[in-house]
Amino acid sequence: MKAHSSPYLASLFSTKFDLVHNPWILSIGIGLLLSLSFPPINASFLSFFGFIGLYQLMLLSHSYRHLAMISYPAFFIWNLGTTYWLVMASIPAGVAAIMANSALMLLPMMVIRFIHRRYRLFVWTALFQAASWVLYEYLHHHWDLAWPWLSLGNAWANHISVIQYISFTGHLGISFWVVFGSFLCAHWLQLPEKKGIKTIVLIISIILPPLTSMISFGLMSNELQKLKGNQVKVIVVQPNYDSYQDYGGMSGTEEVLDNLFSLSLLQKKTEMDLIVWPENAIDKPIHMDSWHARRIADSAKVWQTNFIIGTGLYTLYPDQAPNLYRSNVNGMRYNIFNSTLFVDSNGRLSRYDKAQLVPFVERFPFVEFLNKVDIFKWVDWGENAGFGLGNETSMIKSPSGFISPGLVCYDSVFPSWNQAFVREGAQILTIITNDGWWGNSSGHIQHFAYARLRAIEFRRWVVRSANNGTSGIISPDGSISQKTKYWTRTSFSADVPLRNDLSFYTRWGDWLSILCFFLVFLSVGYGWVTRKQS
């Protein structure tokens, strides 16, 4: 089948450079459009034009290899323009991540081209192609090289009035809406007659989701004003330590704790239910029975409040050890976890170990598999694995009644992991993070914006404490109730309502992804069989 280009698409994209017929210039333009659609620019509607452009690239391609060649620049510019800040923590790791993720985006494009060559039905072709992209995003959330930062739904995080439907679909519903609408439009532009039922289908597909969302947004805002329910009094601390200096530039852990307590005391009222300190609030790993933990436990009992504290935690294995562990010069087996230390108002200590670890930066990908196949033990994989991997949805259960997790940084961009906490009773979502590794770049702005998606998906208030910012309180409709400035040493208090109701997405999870899996399986399978027959 010969690749062709629609004259209607050409009229939409053409410039004096003949943009639509020059795949390299078109690819660069697509990358720029998709980059500008993400925070902090927030020109999210450009994502539609970006994917219409990707469809045109597919039409211009004369083979799968050629499609990979001409679309890679688009994905590379999209990744670079949106996540350039990765190189601020590590130049080699940042560049490698951007290049590798750009290559992975070629995979759904191959499937989309295959479907295009096997089907011609107006709605069904776009449906199968949109399902392919959504399935790619879902799978990219669930493996050791997970990098969900560039999911299309994240581009719309600050346009909360038009995305309320994600409490039903999850944020992948936005991705489906954008790709389905874009490809329907691309198909429609190829039609010789722009009338009839196909035009109506196109308009409904693009307009219906945001329209229903705006209605839902108004209803949700009224509900939040009327129904406050039980509330917890929360103090959020933003200590603004320098992440690249030991102990944030202070003399040691004791001075670090003094500063954290002083910031907390600035906001302490007669009764406080919860004090939240950010990820890496205690810079160096500690033991659960250390004097640092006991000091916090004593303060919790005296103040009659609960603490959520970000710190590294040692775990010793005097008896039975896991498959991967570290060992010191005395042969003591141990691991270090990036953790949340929970201390309730009775001084009881518990913990949550971060489960979604940043590839390479926090944990070596596929290290468990590599450890198994290395039968000669040529590499000490336990020593090189990085942080220990958490796997339990531990939460603080306060004597005063509320239940809250202490999600750590990267945990917050994985909806299915957040869903597990809400299903188990979390009445608010607490996120602790250290976004200071990236400086005053787009990274911390995007990370805060993505927390708004979690609030809408699960209809929970979000309490966010960040070392350098941005900290804040987000309501269940995604509105920002309170927000700090970046790179500021501060703290604030807030009354946060508790919620026990479960959204449709909380109850049923990634049903849309499962549906997309079957659509892709059926479309590719049938297309492959008919291809063999023909």
C-alpha positions as CSV (number, residue, x, y, z in Angstrom):
1,M,0.0,0.0,0.0
2,K,1.5,3.3,-1.1
3,A,1.8,6.0,1.6
4,H,-0.1,9.2,0.7
5,S,-0.7,12.6,2.2
6,S,-4.0,14.3,2.5
7,P,-4.4,17.7,0.7
8,Y,-6.6,18.8,3.6
9,L,-3.9,18.0,6.1
10,A,-1.5,19.8,3.8
11,S,-3.6,22.9,3.8
12,L,-3.7,22.7,7.6
13,F,0.0,22.4,8.2
14,S,1.6,23.9,5.1
15,T,3.9,26.9,5.3
16,K,6.4,28.5,2.9
17,F,8.8,25.7,3.9
18,D,6.2,23.2,2.7
19,L,6.1,21.8,6.3
20,V,3.7,19.0,5.7
21,H,5.6,17.4,2.9
22,N,9.0,17.7,4.6
23,P,9.0,15.0,7.3
24,W,12.1,16.4,9.1
25,I,10.7,19.9,9.4
26,L,7.3,18.5,10.3
27,S,8.9,16.3,13.0
28,I,10.7,19.2,14.6
29,G,7.4,21.2,14.6
30,I,5.6,18.3,16.3
31,G,8.2,18.1,19.0
32,L,7.9,21.8,19.7
33,L,4.1,21.6,19.8
34,L,4.0,18.7,22.3
35,S,6.7,20.4,24.5
36,L,4.7,23.6,24.7
37,S,1.6,21.7,25.7
38,F,3.1,20.7,29.1
39,P,3.5,22.8,32.2
40,P,4.8,25.4,32.8
41,I,3.6,26.7,29.3
42,N,0.2,24.9,29.7
43,A,-0.8,25.3,26.0
44,S,-2.4,21.9,26.3
45,F,-4.6,22.2,23.2
46,L,-1.4,22.0,21.1
47,S,-1.2,18.3,21.9
48,F,-4.1,17.8,19.5
49,F,-2.1,19.5,16.7
50,G,1.0,17.5,17.7
51,F,-0.8,14.2,17.2
52,I,-2.5,15.3,14.0
53,G,1.1,16.0,12.9
54,L,2.2,12.5,14.0
55,Y,-0.6,11.1,11.9
56,Q,0.7,13.0,8.9
57,L,4.2,11.7,9.5
58,M,2.8,8.2,9.4
59,L,1.2,9.0,6.0
60,L,4.6,10.3,4.7
61,S,6.5,7.2,5.8
62,H,7.1,4.5,3.2
63,S,8.2,1.8,5.7
64,Y,8.3,1.1,9.5
65,R,12.0,1.9,9.5
66,H,11.4,5.2,7.7
67,L,8.7,6.1,10.2
68,A,11.1,5.5,13.1
69,M,13.7,7.7,11.5
70,I,11.4,10.7,10.8
71,S,9.4,10.5,14.0
72,Y,12.4,10.1,16.4
73,P,13.3,13.8,16.2
74,A,9.7,14.7,17.2
75,F,9.9,12.5,20.3
76,F,13.4,13.6,21.2
77,I,12.5,17.3,21.1
78,W,9.3,16.5,23.1
79,N,11.3,14.7,25.7
80,L,14.1,17.3,25.8
81,G,11.8,20.3,25.9
82,T,9.7,18.9,28.7
83,T,12.2,17.0,30.8
84,Y,15.5,18.9,30.1
85,W,15.9,19.4,33.8
86,L,16.9,15.7,34.2
87,V,20.5,16.7,33.2
88,M,20.7,19.1,36.2
89,A,21.0,16.1,38.5
90,S,23.2,14.0,36.2
91,I,24.2,14.9,32.7
92,P,24.9,11.3,31.5
93,A,21.8,9.8,33.1
94,G,19.6,12.7,32.0
95,V,20.8,12.5,28.3
96,A,20.5,8.7,28.3
97,A,16.9,8.8,29.8
98,I,15.8,11.4,27.2
99,M,17.2,9.4,24.3
100,A,15.9,6.0,25.5
101,N,12.4,7.3,26.2
102,S,12.2,8.9,22.8
103,A,13.1,5.5,21.3
104,L,10.4,3.7,23.3
105,M,7.8,6.1,21.9
106,L,8.4,4.7,18.5
107,L,6.8,1.4,19.5
108,P,3.2,2.6,19.6
109,M,3.8,4.5,16.3
110,M,4.7,1.2,14.6
111,V,1.4,-0.4,15.8
112,I,-0.5,2.7,14.7
113,R,1.0,2.4,11.2
114,F,0.1,-1.3,11.1
115,I,-3.5,-0.5,12.0
116,H,-3.7,2.3,9.4
117,R,-2.5,-0.1,6.7
118,R,-5.1,-2.8,7.6
119,Y,-8.3,-0.8,8.4
120,R,-10.2,2.0,6.7
121,L,-13.3,2.4,8.9
122,F,-13.6,6.0,10.1
123,V,-14.2,5.5,13.8
124,W,-12.8,2.1,14.4
125,T,-9.4,2.9,12.9
126,A,-9.0,5.9,15.2
127,L,-10.3,3.9,18.1
128,F,-7.7,1.1,17.6
129,Q,-4.9,3.6,17.1
130,A,-5.9,5.6,20.3
131,A,-6.0,2.3,22.2
132,S,-2.5,1.5,21.1
133,W,-1.1,4.7,22.5
134,V,-3.0,4.4,25.8
135,L,-1.8,0.8,26.2
136,Y,1.8,2.0,25.6
137,E,1.4,4.6,28.4
138,Y,-0.1,2.1,30.7
139,L,2.7,-0.5,30.2
140,H,5.3,2.2,30.6
141,H,3.9,2.7,34.1
142,H,4.5,-0.9,35.0
143,W,8.1,-2.0,34.5
144,D,11.5,-1.3,35.8
145,L,12.2,1.5,33.3
146,A,8.9,3.2,34.1
147,W,8.8,6.9,33.2
148,P,5.2,8.1,33.2
149,W,6.2,11.8,33.2
150,L,5.2,12.4,29.6
151,S,1.8,10.7,29.7
152,L,-0.5,13.0,27.7
153,G,-2.9,13.4,30.6
154,N,-0.1,15.2,32.5
155,A,-0.2,18.0,29.9
156,W,-3.7,18.9,31.1
157,A,-3.1,18.9,34.8
158,N,-3.6,22.6,35.2
159,H,-6.8,22.7,33.2
160,I,-8.9,21.1,35.9
161,S,-12.3,22.3,34.7
162,V,-12.1,20.1,31.5
163,I,-10.6,16.9,33.0
164,Q,-13.0,16.1,35.9
165,Y,-14.0,12.9,34.1
166,I,-10.7,11.3,35.1
167,S,-12.4,10.4,38.4
168,F,-14.1,7.9,36.1
169,T,-11.4,6.9,33.7
170,G,-8.1,7.8,35.4
171,H,-5.7,10.2,33.8
172,L,-5.2,7.8,30.8
173,G,-8.7,8.9,29.8
174,I,-7.2,12.3,28.8
175,S,-4.6,10.5,26.7
176,F,-7.4,8.5,25.0
177,W,-9.4,11.7,24.4
178,V,-6.5,13.5,22.8
179,V,-5.3,10.7,20.5
180,F,-8.7,9.6,19.5
181,G,-9.9,13.1,18.8
182,S,-6.7,13.9,16.9
183,F,-6.8,10.8,14.7
184,L,-10.5,11.2,14.0
185,C,-9.7,14.7,12.9
186,A,-6.8,13.5,10.7
187,H,-9.2,10.9,9.1
188,W,-11.9,13.5,8.7
189,L,-9.5,15.9,6.9
190,Q,-8.9,13.3,4.3
191,L,-12.6,13.0,3.4
192,P,-13.7,14.6,0.1
193,E,-17.0,15.6,1.7
194,K,-17.0,17.2,5.2
195,K,-20.6,16.5,6.0
196,G,-22.8,14.0,7.6
197,I,-22.5,11.6,10.5
198,K,-18.7,11.6,10.5
199,T,-18.6,15.3,11.2
200,I,-21.1,14.9,14.0
201,V,-19.0,12.0,15.5
202,L,-15.9,14.1,15.4
203,I,-17.4,17.1,17.1
204,I,-19.0,15.0,19.8
205,S,-15.8,13.1,20.5
206,I,-13.8,16.3,21.0
207,I,-16.5,18.4,22.8
208,L,-18.3,15.8,25.0
209,P,-15.5,15.0,27.6
210,P,-14.7,18.6,28.5
211,L,-18.3,19.7,28.4
212,T,-19.4,17.0,30.9
213,S,-16.3,17.8,33.0
214,M,-17.2,21.5,33.3
215,I,-20.7,20.5,34.5
216,S,-19.1,18.1,37.0
217,F,-16.6,20.8,38.1
218,G,-19.4,23.2,39.0
219,L,-21.2,20.5,41.0
220,M,-18.1,19.4,42.7
221,S,-17.2,22.9,43.8
222,N,-20.6,23.4,45.3
223,E,-20.3,20.0,47.1
224,L,-16.9,21.0,48.6
225,Q,-18.3,24.3,49.9
226,K,-21.3,22.6,51.6
227,L,-19.7,19.4,52.9
228,K,-16.7,19.9,55.0
229,G,-17.1,16.9,57.3
230,N,-14.4,15.9,59.8
231,Q,-11.1,17.8,59.4
232,V,-7.5,17.4,60.5
233,K,-5.3,20.3,61.5
234,V,-2.1,19.9,59.4
235,I,1.2,21.7,59.5
236,V,3.3,21.5,56.4
237,V,7.0,22.3,56.6
238,Q,9.3,23.4,53.7
239,P,12.8,23.6,55.2
240,N,14.5,24.6,51.9
241,Y,17.8,22.7,52.5
242,D,20.4,22.6,49.8
243,S,20.1,19.0,48.4
244,Y,23.7,19.0,47.2
245,Q,25.2,19.6,50.6
246,D,25.5,17.1,53.5
247,Y,22.8,17.9,56.1
248,G,21.6,20.7,53.8
249,G,24.7,22.7,54.7
250,M,24.3,22.3,58.5
251,S,26.5,20.7,61.0
252,G,24.6,17.5,61.4
253,T,21.4,15.7,62.1
254,E,20.8,17.5,65.5
255,E,20.8,20.9,63.8
256,V,18.6,19.6,61.0
257,L,16.0,18.5,63.6
258,D,16.3,21.8,65.5
259,N,15.4,23.6,62.3
260,L,12.5,21.3,61.5
261,F,11.0,21.6,65.0
262,S,11.4,25.4,64.9
263,L,9.5,25.7,61.6
264,S,6.8,23.4,63.0
265,L,6.5,25.4,66.2
266,L,5.9,28.6,64.1
267,Q,2.5,27.1,63.1
268,K,1.7,25.1,66.1
269,K,-1.7,25.9,67.7
270,T,-3.4,24.4,70.7
271,E,-4.2,21.2,69.0
272,M,-2.6,19.9,65.8
273,D,-3.3,16.5,64.2
274,L,-0.5,16.1,61.8
275,I,2.9,17.6,61.0
276,V,4.4,16.8,57.6
277,W,8.2,17.0,56.8
278,P,9.4,16.5,53.3
279,E,11.4,13.8,51.6
280,N,15.0,13.8,52.9
281,A,14.0,16.0,55.8
282,I,16.6,14.0,57.7
283,D,19.3,13.9,55.1
284,K,21.3,10.8,56.2
285,P,19.8,7.4,56.8
286,I,18.8,6.6,60.4
287,H,17.7,3.5,62.4
288,M,14.2,3.1,63.7
289,D,15.5,2.9,67.2
290,S,18.0,5.7,66.9
291,W,18.0,8.7,69.2
292,H,16.7,10.9,66.2
293,A,13.6,8.7,66.0
294,R,13.2,8.7,69.8
295,R,13.5,12.5,69.9
296,I,10.7,12.8,67.4
297,A,8.6,10.2,69.3
298,D,9.0,12.2,72.5
299,S,7.9,15.4,70.8
300,A,4.9,13.6,69.3
301,K,3.8,12.5,72.8
302,V,4.3,15.9,74.3
303,W,2.6,17.8,71.5
304,Q,-0.1,15.1,71.1
305,T,0.3,15.1,67.3
306,N,1.3,12.8,64.5
307,F,4.4,13.1,62.3
308,I,5.2,12.1,58.7
309,I,8.9,12.4,58.1
310,G,11.0,11.8,55.0
311,T,14.2,10.0,55.7
312,G,16.5,7.1,54.7
313,L,16.0,4.1,57.0
314,Y,18.4,1.3,57.7
315,T,17.0,-2.3,57.8
316,L,19.2,-4.9,59.4
317,Y,18.9,-8.6,58.6
318,P,20.5,-10.5,61.6
319,D,18.7,-13.8,60.6
320,Q,17.1,-14.3,57.3
321,A,18.0,-11.8,54.5
322,P,16.3,-11.1,51.2
323,N,18.0,-12.1,47.9
324,L,19.6,-8.6,47.5
325,Y,21.3,-6.9,50.4
326,R,24.4,-4.9,51.4
327,S,27.0,-5.9,53.9
328,N,29.5,-3.9,55.9
329,V,33.1,-4.8,56.9
330,N,31.7,-6.9,59.9
331,G,29.5,-8.9,57.6
332,M,26.3,-7.3,58.9
333,R,23.6,-7.6,56.2
334,Y,21.4,-4.6,55.7
335,N,19.6,-2.4,53.1
336,I,18.8,1.3,53.0
337,F,15.3,2.4,52.0
338,N,14.0,5.8,50.9
339,S,11.2,5.9,53.5
340,T,8.5,7.7,55.3
341,L,8.8,7.5,59.1
342,F,5.4,7.5,60.8
343,V,5.1,8.6,64.5
344,D,1.7,8.8,66.0
345,S,0.6,10.9,69.0
346,N,1.4,8.0,71.4
347,G,5.0,7.9,70.2
348,R,4.6,4.6,68.2
349,L,6.8,4.4,65.2
350,S,6.1,2.7,61.9
351,R,7.3,3.1,58.3
352,Y,6.5,3.1,54.6
353,D,9.3,2.3,52.2
354,K,9.1,3.9,48.8
355,A,7.9,1.4,46.1
356,Q,8.3,3.5,42.9
357,L,12.0,4.1,42.6
358,V,13.5,6.2,39.8
359,P,15.4,4.0,37.4
360,F,19.2,4.2,37.7
361,V,19.0,7.1,40.1
362,E,17.5,5.2,43.0
363,R,17.6,1.6,41.8
364,F,19.3,-0.4,39.1
365,P,16.6,-1.7,36.6
366,F,16.0,-5.4,36.4
367,V,18.5,-6.0,39.3
368,E,16.5,-8.9,40.6
369,F,16.6,-10.7,37.3
370,L,20.3,-9.9,36.8
371,N,21.0,-11.3,40.3
372,K,19.3,-14.6,39.4
373,V,21.0,-15.1,36.1
374,D,24.5,-14.2,37.5
375,I,25.1,-17.8,38.7
376,F,28.8,-17.2,39.1
377,K,28.2,-14.1,41.2
378,W,30.6,-12.0,39.2
379,V,28.8,-8.8,40.4
380,D,27.7,-7.9,43.9
381,W,24.2,-6.9,42.8
382,G,23.0,-6.2,46.3
383,E,25.7,-3.6,46.8
384,N,24.9,-2.0,43.4
385,A,21.1,-2.3,43.5
386,G,20.6,1.1,45.1
387,F,17.7,1.7,47.5
388,G,15.7,-1.2,48.8
389,L,12.4,-1.7,47.1
390,G,9.2,-1.2,49.2
391,N,6.1,-3.3,48.4
392,E,3.6,-2.5,51.2
393,T,0.9,0.2,51.3
394,S,1.8,1.2,54.9
395,M,-0.1,4.2,56.4
396,I,-0.3,6.2,59.5
397,K,-3.4,5.4,61.5
398,S,-3.9,8.1,64.0
399,P,-5.5,7.5,67.4
400,S,-7.7,10.5,66.5
401,G,-9.2,8.7,63.6
402,F,-7.7,9.7,60.3
403,I,-5.7,7.5,57.9
404,S,-3.1,8.8,55.6
405,P,-0.2,7.5,53.5
406,G,3.2,9.2,53.2
407,L,3.8,8.8,49.4
408,V,7.4,9.6,48.5
409,C,8.1,11.8,45.5
410,Y,8.0,9.5,42.4
411,D,5.2,7.5,44.0
412,S,2.8,10.3,43.3
413,V,2.9,10.0,39.5
414,F,1.7,6.3,39.6
415,P,-2.1,6.4,39.8
416,S,-2.5,2.6,40.4
417,W,-0.1,2.8,43.4
418,N,-2.1,5.7,44.8
419,Q,-5.3,3.8,44.2
420,A,-4.1,1.0,46.5
421,F,-3.8,3.4,49.4
422,V,-7.2,4.9,48.9
423,R,-8.8,1.5,48.6
424,E,-7.3,0.6,51.9
425,G,-8.8,3.6,53.7
426,A,-6.7,6.7,53.1
427,Q,-8.8,9.7,53.8
428,I,-6.3,12.2,52.6
429,L,-3.2,11.8,50.4
430,T,0.1,13.1,51.7
431,I,3.0,13.5,49.3
432,I,6.5,14.3,50.5
433,T,9.2,15.2,48.0
434,N,12.5,16.8,47.4
435,D,12.4,18.6,44.1
436,G,15.6,20.6,44.8
437,W,17.7,18.3,42.7
438,W,16.4,20.0,39.6
439,G,16.8,23.6,40.6
440,N,14.3,26.3,39.6
441,S,13.3,24.5,36.4
442,S,10.1,23.1,34.9
443,G,10.6,19.9,37.0
444,H,9.1,21.1,40.3
445,I,6.3,22.9,38.5
446,Q,5.3,19.8,36.6
447,H,5.5,17.6,39.7
448,F,3.2,19.8,41.7
449,A,0.7,20.0,38.8
450,Y,0.6,16.2,38.5
451,A,-0.5,16.0,42.1
452,R,-3.7,17.8,41.0
453,L,-4.5,14.8,38.8
454,R,-4.3,12.4,41.8
455,A,-6.7,14.7,43.8
456,I,-9.3,14.5,41.0
457,E,-8.9,10.8,40.3
458,F,-9.5,9.8,43.9
459,R,-11.5,12.7,45.1
460,R,-9.1,13.3,48.0
461,W,-7.5,16.3,49.5
462,V,-3.8,16.3,48.8
463,V,-1.2,17.6,51.4
464,R,2.1,18.1,49.7
465,S,5.4,18.9,51.5
466,A,8.5,19.7,49.3
467,N,11.9,20.4,50.6
468,N,12.5,23.5,48.4
469,G,8.9,23.8,47.1
470,T,6.3,23.8,45.8
471,S,4.3,22.7,48.9
472,G,0.6,23.1,49.1
473,I,-2.9,21.8,49.7
474,I,-5.0,20.6,46.8
475,S,-8.8,20.0,46.9
476,P,-10.6,17.0,45.4
477,D,-11.6,18.9,42.3
478,G,-7.9,19.8,41.7
479,S,-8.2,23.4,42.9
480,I,-5.2,24.8,44.8
481,S,-6.2,25.7,48.3
482,Q,-2.8,26.8,49.5
483,K,0.6,27.0,47.8
484,T,4.1,28.1,48.7
485,K,6.8,29.8,46.7
486,Y,9.8,27.8,45.4
487,W,13.1,28.1,47.2
488,T,11.6,29.5,50.3
489,R,12.1,28.4,53.9
490,T,8.6,28.4,55.3
491,S,5.8,26.4,57.0
492,F,2.0,26.8,57.0
493,S,-1.1,25.2,58.7
494,A,-4.4,24.2,57.2
495,D,-7.6,22.4,58.1
496,V,-8.0,19.5,55.7
497,P,-11.3,17.7,55.4
498,L,-11.4,13.9,55.4
499,R,-13.3,11.9,52.8
500,N,-14.3,8.2,52.7
501,D,-16.2,8.0,49.5
502,L,-14.7,6.1,46.6
503,S,-14.6,7.4,43.0
504,F,-15.4,5.1,40.1
505,Y,-11.7,5.0,39.2
506,T,-10.8,4.1,42.7
507,R,-13.2,1.2,42.7
508,W,-12.5,-0.2,39.2
509,G,-8.9,1.0,38.6
510,D,-7.4,0.9,35.1
511,W,-10.5,-0.6,33.3
512,L,-9.8,1.7,30.3
513,S,-6.3,0.2,29.9
514,I,-7.7,-3.3,30.0
515,L,-10.3,-2.4,27.4
516,C,-7.5,-0.9,25.3
517,F,-5.5,-4.1,25.6
518,F,-8.3,-6.1,24.1
519,L,-8.9,-3.6,21.4
520,V,-5.2,-3.7,20.4
521,F,-5.0,-7.4,20.6
522,L,-8.1,-7.9,18.4
523,S,-7.2,-5.3,15.9
524,V,-3.5,-6.4,15.5
525,G,-4.4,-10.1,15.6
526,Y,-7.2,-9.7,13.0
527,G,-5.0,-7.4,10.9
528,W,-2.1,-9.9,11.0
529,V,-4.3,-12.9,10.0
530,T,-5.8,-11.0,7.0
531,R,-2.4,-9.7,6.0
532,K,-1.1,-13.3,5.9
533,Q,-4.2,-14.4,3.9
534,S,-3.8,-11.5,1.4
